[in-house]
Amino acid sequence: LMTNETHLSSYSSVHQESSFTSAHVGGKVTIRCFYKGDDSAWICWYKQSLGQKPRLISSFYSYGTKRTFYHEFQNSSRFQMDAENHTYYLTVSDLLVSNSATYYCAVNYAKVLTFVEGKTVSVRDSGFDSQASVDQPKYATVPPGGSVTLNCTVQTGSCGGEHRVYWFRNSDDSPPGLVYGHGAKSEQCETNPYRQTHTCVYDLPVENLDASHAGTYYCAVASCGHIVFGNGTTLNFSLGKNNHNLKLKLVFIYFEFCSYIHVLNRPPITIVYFQDNHRDSGDLHYASINVESSSRSQKQRKSSQSVRLCSSVKNEK
């Protein structure tokens, strides 16, 4: 028996953390909604399947005892609504895979409908194989301001019915969220009549990229009452050409400055480097650097430090 508790402090203030529960086919789930407010309010229950609009299940007038069911729930004995001491129950028994959805408790008062976060129920069939798989590239690299097309390959089995594909983005700065949803049709699909499988490629173009687009993009397929996620494609940003050149210039200036400070603080030295161990003066280039300190006396400045540097570049003969 699965139970969810929803607290409604008043018709104008509804707070509840979103929650998730998993149940098995043939089982039962009970969702509870607590409300203490104006007696003339209506308590309503809604079901929202993935990719669909919320659908009204039932309503209950808090001042009376009448319970009304709507749509396909009207003649279904598997859905029951009860109330006791400001607690309102929605029970779904003999669960089916199609009962997987998010269930909302809502308060209708003065023609204002207020929803809580809802309870997501996933109904699993241990003896059912969804035969669906999702393949995605692990990484995608793009320069800031550029564009990229993310793609995923979806393979579905022969369970019948249509499938839908969704893109979700997850990042450190924000919680996972739905980016886009595809219908069942795709121009890049192939059917294998021998294995009774369908393979489709779905694209997600993303343009004018900036830091706010960073994160991991997950492709997911909803098929036969199940949803299967890919491993995700992480979007990386590469440095632009101008930024790369600027970085090199900053590194060069840094080492030039360090070399200058190093020379000021060391005694006179002569560095000689012989290329290929040949002591031929024609193979060597000498450079002399004189470093003078303004705080020294005139006599000291005349005998300034001299550092001879020898390059390893041969003369062309």
BATORMAR-154983 format. One record per residue (C-alpha): x, y, z. Coordinates in steps of 0.05 Angstrom, whole numbers, plus 5000, padded with zeros to 4 digits. Example, Ala and Ser with C-alpha at 12.3 -4.5 7.8 and 13.67 -1.06 7.14 Angstrom:
<nodes>
524649105156/527349795143/
</nodes>
This chain:
<nodes>
500050005000/503150664977/500951305012/502352034997/500652615043/498953315016/498053885065/493654475045/494255015098/488955455064/485755564997/490756114981/497055775006/498855074982/505654774997/508454084987/514953784962/514253374899/514952624911/515451974873/513351264888/513750604851/508450064852/507349394817/501849184769/495948914808/497749304870/494349904902/496450624916/492951124962/494351874957/492152315015/490653055014/489853465078/485754105075/483254565130/479955185102/473355465079/467854945080/465155165012/471354934974/471554364924/477053834929/479053574860/483753024836/487453054770/491652554731/497152784684/500652264641/507452434613/506752924555/499253014565/494853544597/492053444667/485453054665/480053134718/478752484757/473852694810/471253264854/468453294924/464653864957/467753945026/461154165057/457353565032/458352825017/457452794942/463152504901/463252584825/467852224776/469052444705/471252184637/473951474635/474151454711/466651524717/465150784709/471550504737/471150144804/478650174810/478450914828/475551114896/475151774933/473851825008/474052375061/474952375136/476852925186/479353415133/483252845099/481552665027/483652004997/484551784925/485551034919/487350674855/486949914860/488749344813/494049794782/495749784708/501950044673/497450584642/496250854713/503351124713/502551884719/502852474766/496652564810/494853254835/490353474891/487254154878/482654624916/477355014879/475055614920/471856254894/473156024823/480655984837/483855294827/490055184869/494554574856/499654234900/506153954872/503153264861/505052534870/508452154813/506751414810/510750934768/507350254757/512249704738/510849024708/516348544729/514548074672/514648594617/520548804575/519649484544/524649294488/526650024483/533650304482/536751004476/543751144450/547151834456/554152124444/557652244510/560152944495/558853534448/563654124442/561654804416/564555514420/560756054458/555556374413/555555784366/550455244351/550154494360/545253944342/544553404394/541952734371/539852064399/538151394368/531751074395/529950344384/522950104404/520049404404/513549124379/509049234439/504349654396/502250374404/506051014392/512251264428/514451964446/521452244456/523352774507/529553184521/531453364592/537153814616/540753744682/546054234708/549254444773/545555114773/538454854763/534354214775/532753744718/527654024670/524053844606/526954194545/523053914487/518353344466/517852994399/511852634371/512051924347/513952114276/521052224252/523952294182/529851854200/526651194218/527950474197/523849854209/526649154216/520948674197/524848064221/526248324291/519848754293/523649364317/523550094298/529850524299/529251284295/534251854301/531852484336/535453164334/535353744382/538254384351/540854884402/543055574378/546456204406/549555804462/552256124525/553955904595/546655824613/546055244564/551554834599/549554164628/547953454609/542253334559/538352684567/534252364513/528451924537/523251504502/516351354530/513850704500/508750184523/507650534590/515050574606/520251114599/527550954583/533151474590/539651514552/546351624588/546252364569/550552824526/554753334564/555454004529/562454294534/564654994512/571155094474/575355734478/574456214420/580456414377/580957104408/580656834478/586056324461/590756854434/589657294494/591256724540/597856594504/599757334509/598357344583/602756734593/608357054553/608057704593/608057304658/614456934640/617857564615/616357904681/618857314721/625257294680/626458034693/625557964768/630057354768/635757734734/635258314783/636257854843/642057424821/649557554813/652857634744/652856984706/654656754637/650456214605/653655824548/649955284510/653354854459/648954524408/650753794392/656953874436/660654274382/664754864407/664455234341/663255974353/659756014286/654255574313/652756044371/648856694379/650557134438/645957654469/648158124524/643158404575/645258984620/641059094683/642059734723/638959924789/637160664801/638760584875/646060444862/651660944861/654561204796/660660764804/656360154814/652260324753/658560344710/660059634730/653059384716/651158664713/652058324647/648857684629/650857324565/645656884535/647256384481/642056124432/642055444402/640655664331/646155534280/648456044230/646855904158/653355804121/
</nodes>
